[in-house]
């Protein structure tokens, strides 16, 4: 049990994913966060930033063009699998019982976000944990037009990967000493991206009580 818990902690630690798994595990995690239903707990935003930062400092030995290309392909492919799963699962997803991994409120939260932003949720949602996992799945459930889905999928994936990875890369090039504060940077990214989720969840809970 202890070993399983330690593995889980390492899997949610961006630096550990890169140091122990290299580019292969990095690309898989980015894919899994939107391609697999259980991927919502994975560190997407902080992982991209950390990968860029370590690449800029030359502690992650991979060409930045290869890194960004691989991340974009992984993100786009993950969304496609998520969309396909949602299309196949359909309404059954709403009837699925809560479990240790899956919670109905995750779907409801994403649906509220989707209702507000439409297909753009696939772009904006890329920067929000939970939403980025369930947005492509929900797009499949409601059977959004495939061409429209792919357009938002590509735009969202490119925007997400380029903004976070290249920000980390150029900061690493310019300020290599930032590696000493990586834990604080990652924590800040997590808090900032969780604020909209917590706020939406709180408002929804208040409305349901009323």
C-alpha positions in Angstrom: 0.0 0.0 0.0 2.9 2.3 0.9 4.6 1.6 -2.4 1.3 2.3 -4.3 0.9 5.6 -2.5 4.5 6.6 -3.2 4.0 5.8 -6.9 0.8 8.0 -6.9 2.8 10.9 -5.4 5.5 10.6 -7.9 2.9 10.5 -10.7 1.5 13.8 -9.6 5.0 15.4 -9.2 6.0 17.1 -12.6 9.7 16.9 -11.9 9.6 13.2 -10.9 7.6 12.4 -14.1 10.3 14.0 -16.2 13.3 12.7 -14.2 12.2 9.1 -13.9 10.1 8.6 -17.0 11.7 10.9 -19.5 9.9 12.2 -22.6 8.0 8.9 -23.0 6.1 9.2 -19.7 5.8 13.0 -20.2 3.9 12.6 -23.5 1.8 9.7 -22.1 0.7 11.8 -19.1 -0.3 14.7 -21.3 -2.3 12.2 -23.5 -3.9 10.5 -20.5 -5.1 13.7 -18.9 -7.7 14.1 -21.6 -7.7 10.7 -23.2 -8.4 8.7 -20.1 -11.3 9.2 -17.6 -8.9 8.9 -14.6 -6.5 11.4 -15.9 -8.0 14.4 -14.2 -5.6 14.2 -11.2 -2.5 14.5 -13.4 -0.4 17.7 -13.3 -1.0 19.2 -16.7 -0.2 22.9 -16.5 2.7 22.5 -14.1 4.0 19.6 -16.0 4.2 21.6 -19.3 5.9 24.5 -17.5 8.4 22.3 -15.7 9.3 20.5 -18.9 10.0 23.8 -20.6 11.9 25.1 -17.7 14.1 22.0 -17.4 14.7 22.0 -21.1 15.7 25.7 -21.0 18.2 25.0 -18.2 19.5 21.9 -20.1 18.5 19.5 -17.3 16.0 17.8 -19.7 17.9 16.7 -22.7 15.4 17.1 -25.5 15.2 19.6 -28.3 12.6 22.3 -27.6 11.0 21.8 -31.1 10.7 18.0 -30.5 9.3 18.7 -27.0 6.6 21.1 -28.1 5.7 18.9 -31.1 5.4 15.8 -29.0 3.3 17.6 -26.4 0.9 19.0 -29.1 0.4 15.6 -30.7 -0.2 14.0 -27.3 -2.7 16.7 -26.3 -4.6 16.6 -29.6 -4.7 12.7 -29.6 -5.8 12.7 -26.0 -8.8 14.9 -26.8 -9.7 12.7 -29.8 -9.8 9.6 -27.6 -11.8 11.5 -25.0 -14.3 12.6 -27.6 -14.6 9.0 -29.0 -15.2 7.7 -25.5 -17.9 10.2 -24.8 -19.6 9.4 -28.0 -19.6 5.7 -27.2 -20.5 6.1 -23.5 -23.3 8.6 -24.2 -25.9 9.2 -21.5 -24.5 6.2 -19.5 -21.9 8.6 -18.2 -24.5 10.5 -16.3 -25.8 7.3 -14.7 -22.4 6.1 -13.7 -22.1 5.8 -9.9 -19.6 7.7 -7.9 -16.3 5.9 -7.2 -12.9 6.6 -5.7 -11.9 8.0 -9.1 -15.1 9.2 -10.8 -17.5 11.8 -9.4 -20.7 12.9 -11.1 -20.0 16.5 -10.0 -17.0 16.5 -12.3 -19.3 16.0 -15.3 -21.8 18.5 -14.0 -19.0 21.1 -13.4 -17.7 20.6 -16.9 -21.3 20.8 -18.3 -21.8 24.2 -16.7 -18.6 25.4 -18.2 -19.6 24.0 -21.6 -23.0 25.6 -21.4 -21.4 29.0 -20.7 -18.7 28.8 -23.3 -19.9 26.3 -25.9 -17.2 24.7 -28.1 -14.7 27.3 -26.7 -14.7 25.3 -23.5 -12.2 23.0 -25.3 -9.9 26.0 -25.6 -10.4 27.7 -22.2 -10.9 24.4 -20.4 -7.3 23.3 -21.4 -6.1 25.6 -18.6 -8.4 24.2 -15.9 -7.9 20.8 -14.2 -10.9 18.5 -14.3 -12.5 20.5 -17.1 -9.8 19.7 -19.6 -10.3 16.0 -18.8 -14.1 16.0 -19.2 -14.6 18.7 -21.8 -13.7 16.4 -24.8 -15.7 13.5 -23.3 -18.8 15.8 -22.9 -18.3 17.0 -26.5 -18.6 13.4 -27.6 -21.7 12.8 -25.4 -23.6 15.7 -26.9 -22.1 14.8 -30.3 -20.7 18.1 -31.3 -19.8 18.4 -35.0 -16.5 16.5 -35.6 -15.0 19.4 -37.7 -15.9 22.0 -35.1 -14.5 19.7 -32.3 -11.2 19.3 -34.2 -10.9 23.0 -34.8 -11.3 23.8 -31.1 -9.2 20.8 -30.1 -6.2 21.9 -32.2 -6.5 25.6 -31.2 -6.8 24.6 -27.5 -3.9 22.1 -27.6 -1.5 24.5 -29.4 -2.4 27.4 -27.1 -2.0 25.3 -24.0 1.3 23.7 -24.9 2.9 26.7 -26.5 2.0 29.2 -23.8 3.1 27.1 -20.8 6.0 25.1 -22.2 7.7 28.1 -24.0 7.1 30.4 -21.0 9.0 27.8 -18.9 11.7 27.4 -21.6 12.5 31.0 -22.0 12.4 31.7 -18.3 14.8 28.8 -17.8 17.1 30.2 -20.4 17.0 33.7 -18.9 16.8 32.8 -15.2 18.3 29.4 -14.6 18.2 29.9 -10.8 14.4 29.5 -10.9 15.0 25.8 -10.7 15.6 26.4 -7.0 12.1 27.7 -6.6 10.3 25.2 -8.8 8.2 23.7 -6.0 6.8 27.2 -5.2 6.2 27.9 -8.9 4.3 24.6 -9.3 2.3 25.2 -6.2 1.3 28.7 -7.5 0.2 27.3 -10.8 -1.9 24.7 -9.1 -3.6 27.3 -6.9 -4.2 29.7 -9.8 -5.8 27.1 -12.0 -7.9 25.7 -9.2 -9.5 29.1 -8.3 -12.1 29.1 -11.1 -13.0 25.5 -10.4 -13.5 26.0 -6.7 -15.5 29.2 -7.4 -17.8 27.5 -10.0 -18.3 24.5 -7.7 -19.2 26.8 -4.7 -21.7 28.8 -6.8 -23.3 25.6 -8.1 -23.6 24.3 -4.6 -25.3 27.5 -3.4 -27.7 27.4 -6.3 -28.6 23.8 -5.6 -29.4 24.6 -2.0 -31.6 27.5 -3.0 
